[in-house]
């Protein structure tokens, strides 16, 4: 199994950004969707990204927001990637790509499993993320939802991951990468640098 791609999401401080980068995260994510305890302002993210190595992917997370606003916020913050985490159509993904961004489209694992073959095939060439029903809540989904219909293309596993279970679930479900937010928090919305390091070390142990 190739080395897992690791994304640490919901960051909001220089300390946790530095911890994730130093520990070897492949990507760091920032939540721009309203209503989350992890929501940050684009100007703050622009400051946090100063000095981040080019090889680290920087991701802005949006949920059912107007595309024009998504692209404006992404440009203002300086992120390289737009992650759409709601009911956005494939057209929004291709529009973001045309605007110069990498993309990631999130689905709940159950919703993805319920797609018919034709609907699933539309996403085969796109990078997707399979998450729990309520993103960021730290609740895992039934692995059977993934095993019954694993994505054909590149995909990341999220939802209820933490330093104690990420290696096992990655070996069972065989994603290309993993994404964590609440599983590395000391309390809701507050990242713990030591948990970030422990998560990355556990994920890197998978071969």
N, C-alpha and C positions, 0 to 999 in steps of 0.2 A: 504494500500500500504506500503510495507517495506521501511525503510529509504533508500533514494537514495544514490547510490555510486557516489562520486564527484571526478572528475579528473581536475586538473588545468594544462594546457599544455603550452609549449613554454617558460618555465622559463629559466633565464640566470644569475640571481644574488642571492647572499646569502640573501638579504633583502626579495625578493619575495618568495624564497623557505621557509624562516622562517615564513613569513606571511601566506602562504598557509597551512603549517603544524600546526601552532598555531590556525588557524581558523577551523581546523578539516577536511582538505582535506583527502580523502582516497588514492589518488594517485597524483603524480606530474610527469609531462612529460617534456622531453628534445628533441629538434628537431636536428637530425643528417642528415636529408635530405639536400642536397646542394640547394642553390638558395633561401632559405627562409630568411627573416630578423631576424628570431629567431634561426637560425642555430648556434650550439655551438660545441666546441671541446670536445672530450671525457675526456681529462685530466681536463678541467674545471669542468665537471660534477662530476668526481671522487672527486674533492675538495668540491663541493656543497653538495654531499651526506654524507660527514663526519658528524656523529652524528644524522642522520635522524632516527627516531624510526623505528623499524622493521615492525610495522604494516602498515606503509605507503608504498604503492606500488610505485616503481620507474620505469618509462617507457621511453624507447628510441624509437623515431619515425623515421622511414625510409620510403623511397619511391622509388621503382623500382631500388634498389641497389643490387649488387651481394651478394648472401647470405653469402659467406665466409667473406666478408667485414663487413656485418651487424653483424655477430656473433663476429668478432674480436673487433669491436667498442663497442658492448654491454659489452663484457668481460672487456675491458679496462676502460670503464666508471663506471662499477659496477652496472648498472641498473639490475633490477630483471625481467623486461618484455620487450619483443620486439613487437612493433606495426608496422605492415606493412600497408602502406597507398597508395599503387599503384595498379598494376595489378598482384600482386604476386599470384601464385597458392597455393592451399591447401598444396601441398608438402613442400613449404617453411615454412609454419606454423608448420607442424608436425616435420620438421627438427629442427626448433628452440626449440620446446618442447623437442625433444630428446637430445638437447644440454644443457638442464637444465633451460630454460627460460619459464616463463609464456608468453602468447601471446594475441594479440588483432589484428584483421584484420578489416581495415576500408574500407567501400564502400560509394560511393555517394548514397544518398537515392534513386535517380531516377534509377541508375544502378541496385541497389538491387531489386527494384520493378519490373524491366524488366526481371529478372532471371526467368526461368521456374521452375516448381515445383521440378524437379530433381536436377537442379543446386543449388537451394536454400537449398534443403535438405542436400547437402554436408556440409553445414555450420551450421546445426542445433545444433551440439554438440560443436561448437567453440564460443568463445566470440567475438562478432563483434561490430563495431561502425558504425553508419549511419551519414554521414556528408553531407555538401553541395558539389556542383560540384567542387568549388575551395577551398580546405582546408585552413583555416586560414584567409580567406578574410572577415569574419564577415557577410556573406550573408546567410540568412536563405533559406531553401528549402520549397517546398509546402508540408504541413503536409499530404496532401492526398496521397503522395507517400508512406508514412509510414502506414497510416491507411488502405490503400488498400492491403498491404502485410506485416504486422508486423512480425518481426523475431520470430521464434518458441523458440529459446534459449535465453541465456543471451545477452543483448545488451545495448549499450550506445548511447545516443542522443547527437549530436554535430551540429555545423553549425548555426551561427547567434545568439547563446545564449548570454544573458547578465543578469545583476541583475534584470532588469525590466520584462523580459519575461520568465525566466527559470521555475518559479513555474507554470505558466499557461500552458506552453508547456509540462511540465512533467506530469501534471494532465490529459491533453488531450491525449497524446501519450503513456503514461504509460511505459517508458523505465525502465530498471533496474538501470541506472545511467546516468549522464550527464558529458559532457566534454567541457571545454571552453578554448579559447586562446585569440582571438582578442577582445572578449567581456569584457575583464578585463584589457584593455590597455588604457593608456592615449594618446598614439600615436602608430603608427604601429610598432610592435616589442618591445614596452616598457610596461611592466606590471605595474599596479598601485596597491600597496598593499591594499589600501582602497576599490578598486573595487573587488579585490580578496575576501576580507572579506565579502563584501556586497553580492557577488554572492553565496558564501557558505551559508550565513545566509538565503538567499532567497530559495535556493535549500533545505535546512534543514526544511523549513516551510511546505514542501509538505508532506502530510500524506495520 
